[in-house]
């Protein structure tokens, strides 16, 4: 059982045409979370230790790029997917870490729908290609992700049109 029941779906596939841009939300990066995440998933010295980080190209403790992706995903779920008919994702085309993320940074996420089409194999599902862009409090882009999402359709296509 989900800890967040979907009582009201605000976004079906039909509500996500190409060009739709949504502000998803913000989060502030916590130092202890940076170290805890890195300890478990990306134990490079500049993510774990202030002294080692000071000697690195980052100059100070920085969040793992994978932690930045996880923070973006958390924002996406809480700020959009919980209100959508999301059925998951078949994958990403590209992930880029553009600027280091540091404890204390406030990160803001937005998404833009780049492509949208019904799935040929599933007339009740639509596929979107979405650009996720995350910015720090200085307006610098720190993350770019380009990937796909599957959403239940409000009105499934007729079965015979799915094969066309």
N, C-alpha and C positions, 0 to 999 in steps of 0.2 A: 504494500500500500504506500502510495506517495505521501510525503510529509507536506505536500502542497497540492491539494486537490484542485483540478481545473474546473471551477464552477462556472466561469464565464470566459469564453474564448473571444478575444478582441480581434485577433489576426488569423484569418485563414489565408490560404495561398492567394486567393483573389484580391486580398487587401494589400498585397505586396508587389505592385507593378514596378517595372524598371524605372529607376530614378527616385524611388521612395528613399528618403533619408530620415533616420530616427536617432535622436539623442538618447543613449541608453542609460547613462548614469556615471557616477564618479566613485572612486575609492582612494583612500590615503594609504600609502605603503608603510607597513609596520616593520621596524628593524628586527624584532624577534621572529616575525614570520619569514622574513628574508633568510635569516640564518636557519630556521627550522626547515624550510622548504629545501634550501641548498644542502643541508646535512643529509636529508633523505634522498633527494633526487638529482642534485648537481653539485657535488662537493668540491668545487674548485675553490682555491684559497681566497680569491677576491669576492666570493659570495659568503664566506664563512668568518673571515678574520679581518678586523680593521687594519692591523699592522701590515698584513700581507696585501690587503687591498690598496693601502697607501703607496706601495711600491709597484703596483700594477698600472696599466694604461688607464684605468678608471680613476685612480687617485683616491678613491674611498670605497667603502663597502657598497656593492651594487647588487641588485636583484638579478637572479637568473632570468634569461629570456623565457625559459619554460614557466617560471613563476609569473612573469608578466602575462603570458598566454593564459595561465590558470586564473589570474585576476580578471582578465578580459572575459573569460568564460563565465566566471561567477557573476559578473555584472550583466552579461548577456542573459543568463538564466533568470536572474532576479528582476531585471528591467525589461525583458521582452519575451523570452521563451515561455515563462509561466503563464503568459496571457495569450499564447499562440497555440495553434494546432500542430506544433512541431512534432515530427516523427524521427528526428535525428539528422545526422549528416553522413553522406557517403565519403566525405574527405575534403582536404584542402588542396588548392593549387599552389599557394605560396604563403610563406611566413617570413617577415623581415623584422629584425630588431634594429631600429634606426638610431636610437639615442639611448644611452644608459639610463636605467631607472634606479633611483636611490631612495633609501628610507626617508620618509617625510614628504616625498613627492605626492601630489594629488593627481591621479590619472582619470581622464574622462574618455569615454568610449562612444563612438557613433558608428552606425552602419548605413550602407547605401546598397540598394538592390541594383546589380549590374545586368543580370539576365533573369528571365523567368519563362518557364515553359511547363506544360503538362507532361507528366511522365507517360511514355508510350506503353510501358508494361503495367502501369497501375492507374486507371482512369480516375481513381479517387484521390490521387496524390499529385501535387505540383512541386517542381524543383526550382529553387532560386540559386543564383550565384551572387554572393554578398561580399562586399568590401567592408572589413572592420578596420577602423582607424582609431588609435588611442594616442592621446596627447597629454603632456604634463602641464603643470600649472603655468609654465612659461609659453605655452602654445607650441612647443616643440613636439613633433610626432615621434613617439617612441616605439610604436608597433603598427604593422600593417599585416593583415591576414586576408586572404582571398580564398573563399571556399564555398561549398554548397550546403544547402539545407533542404530538407523535404518537409512539406506541410500538407496536412489534410485539406482537401478542397471542400468548400461550403456546398458546392453543387458538382458532383462527379460528372465527368463527361460520359456520354452514351457509350456503351461497351463497344459498338462497332467503330466509333471514331478513334478509339485508342490505338487501333492498328494502322491508321493512316499516317 
